């Protein structure tokens, strides 16, 4: 997910997306630990998406 897309979301959508991404990250970590994950790059992508969402949320919090 690109930063532009994240910035276009409202606060409620961001919170939902963050929750969704964290659940996916948990699932991916579990699959990785049990050697079932084939696309390990997905871990990095989801982790960065979570960071982007948190960054946008914090920017809005400071700006308000």
Buried (B, 14 or more C-beta within 10 A) or exposed (E): BEEEEBEEBEEEEBEEBBEEBBEBBEEBBEBBEEEEBEEEEBBEBBBEBBEBBEEBBEEEEEEE
